[in-house]
Amino acid sequence: MSIPLKPTEPRRLYQQVADQIRGLIHGGQFQPGTRLPAERDLAQQLGVSRPSLREALIALEIDGSVEIRSGSGVYVCAPVERAAGTTHAMGESPSELMQARSAIEGTVAALACARITPEGLASLQASIQGMRADIALGRDPLEQDRQFHLAIASLSGNSVLMRIVRELFDERHSPISAQLRIRFDSREGWHTALLEHEAIYAALECADPLLAQAAMRMHLDASKRRWLGE
């Protein structure tokens, strides 16, 4: 009697890139304690984009293969024990995640314009005010950010889109996304995000679907750049 095989989850690009780097480490090209080549040079050597390389390095840092020292570079940890191990999945690729959010939430913002209400605007304004207060107090306004995006999804009137927006946003708590947030979140970045939220709110208040879609996509594309330290 044959046993049905479980479907194999496709390996994300950052896992493949991390495996390449680990292979170079164990092959002796990068010795423990030494610094890896500059990001631009290493990306060119591996034939990958810098965002994909950055995600791979974060994954390697999480599993203890490298240490990222701000302002100094990336160093190989010693001893390196996993001879030919593969990188475990640590969540969705942050760059792909933000690309998906931009595509989906841009459409959601446009749909919300047809169903905007004074109550809906008040809910968005409350999230903006809460975000402003958190930033002023030096707190991470991630929950207020989440409420803002979920409120817009709710205004779309589509429960499937609401679920997708929620699931994509909450992927920020995955190990690789959380580590990026620790490294690159800043008060200045959050202040800029607040201004972008205000632009989205203004477009929704005008019930202008094209403007709302453009403002949302601009915000999420800018968030991607901030999040990945570009």
N, C-alpha and C positions, 0 to 999 in steps of 0.2 A: 504494500500500500504506500503510495507516494505521499509525502508530506508537502502541502502547499508552501511555496516560498513567500516570505514576506517581501513586499515591495521595498526596494532600496531607495532611501532618500537621496536625491541628487546632492552632490557636494557643492557648497557655495564657493564662489571664486576666492574669497579670502582664505578658506581652508586649503584650497589648492596652492595658493601662493605661499601660505605659511609652511606647507609641506615642502615646497621647493627650498625655502630658506633653511628649514631644519635639515634637509638633505645636504645642503652645502656646509652646514655646521658640522654634521657628523662625517662628512667626507673630508674634513680637514681644511676646507677653504677659509672658514672663519673660526679661529681658535677661541676657546673660552677665555673671557677677560678682555678680548679685543673689541674694538668698535666696528660696527658694520659700516659699509660705504655710505656716503651721503644719500639721502632719500632719492634725489633725482637720478644719481648714478645707478643705485640699486634697482630702481624701477625700470630704467633703460636696460640693464643687464638681464632682468627677468622678463622683459617685454610686457609689462603691465602698467596700468595707470597709477598715478601717485595715490589717489584715494583708495584703490584696491590694496596697494602696498601698505598704506597706513593702517587699514583694517587688519591686514595679516599680522603686522607688527604688534598691534594691540592684542590680538589673539595669542600670539607667542608670549607676550608679557604676562597675560592671565595664566597661562599654563607653566610659567616659570622658566621659559627657554631664553628669554632676553630681558634686559632691563632698559627702560626708556628713561633717560636722564634729561630733563628739560634744559635746553640751551647747550647741551654737550653732545648728545647723540644716542645711539642704540648700541648696547653692549651685550655680548654673548655671556650668558650666565655659566658659572662653573660650579660643580660638574654638570654636564649635560647627560642625562641618563637614558632618554628615549632614543634608542638607536635608529629605528626606522618607523617610529610611531606616526600616526596620522592625527591631524588636528580635529578635535571634536567640535561639533556645531555649538556655537555660543550665541545663537540668535540669528535673525536675518541680517544681511549686509546692510549697514546703516545708510550707505549711499543709495542702494536699491530701494530701501524702505522709504527714504525721503522722495525719491523719484515717483514711487507709487502713490505716496500721499499727495504730491503735487497734482498728479493726473486725476486722482479721485476727488480730492477735496476742492479742486477748482470747479469741477462739475457740481459738487454739493453746494458750494457757495452760490453758483448761478441758479440752481433750483430753489434755494432758500429765498431768493428775491421775490418769487411769486407767492410766498406764504408768510412774508414778514408781517409781524404784528407789533403793536406797542409793547406787549408783554415780552415778546421775543427780543426786542431791542433792549428792554430794561434788563433782561437776563445777561445779554452780552455786555452791557455797560457795567453791570455788577462785577463780571469777571475781569473787565479791564481795570476797574477801580481796585479790586482785590490784588491784581497783579502789580499795579502801581504802588500799593501799600507795602506789599512784600518786598519789592525792589528797594524802596526807601528804607526799610528796616534791615536790609542786607540778607533777606531770606530768599531761598530758591522758590520762584513762583510757578513751579511745574504743575501743581494741581490747578491753579487758576488758568494756566495755559490750556490744560486738558479740558476744563469746563467750558472755555470759550469755543474750542473746536467741536466739542460734543453738542453744545447748544446750537451751533450752525447746522450740524448734521441733523439734529432733531427738527429744525425748521424746514429741512428738505422734505419731510413727510414720508421718507422712505426708510422703513425699518432695517432693510438689508444694508443700505448705505450707512445707517447709524452704527450697525454692528461692525462693519468693515472699518469705519473711521476709528471706533473705540479700540478694536484689536490692533490696528496699525499704530495708534498712538501708544498703547500700553506695551508695545514691543520695545519702547525706550528703556524698559526695566530689564531687558535681557543682559547677560554679562558683558557682551561686547559693546552694546549701546551705552550701558551704564558707565563703563570705563571711559568711553569717549566723552560722556557728559562731565565726568569728574575732571578730565584733562582740559576741556575746552570751553565749558560754561563759564561765563563771566558776568559781572554786573553790567558792563557796557553792552555785552551781547543781548542780555535780557532787556535792557532799556531800548535797544534798537527793535527788538521783537515787539515790545509794547507799542512803539510807533507804527509798526506794520499792522498790528491788531487794530489800531485806531483807524488806519486807512481802509481795512476790510469793513469795519463797522460803518464808516462813512458811505462806502459803496452800497452796503445793505440798507442803510437808512434811506438812500436815494432809490432803492429798488432797481438798481442798474445791474443786470446779470453779467454783461460783458466786463464791466468795471470790477465787479465783485470777484469774478473768475480770475481776472488778471492780478488783482491785489492779493488773492489767496496764493496763486502760483508764485508770485514774486516773493511773498513772505516765506513760503516753504523752500524755494530755491535758495534764498538767502540763509535760511536756517540750516540747510544742508551744508553750505560753505562754512558757516560758523561752527557747526557741530563737528565737522571733519578737520577743523583747524586749517582750512585752506586760506 
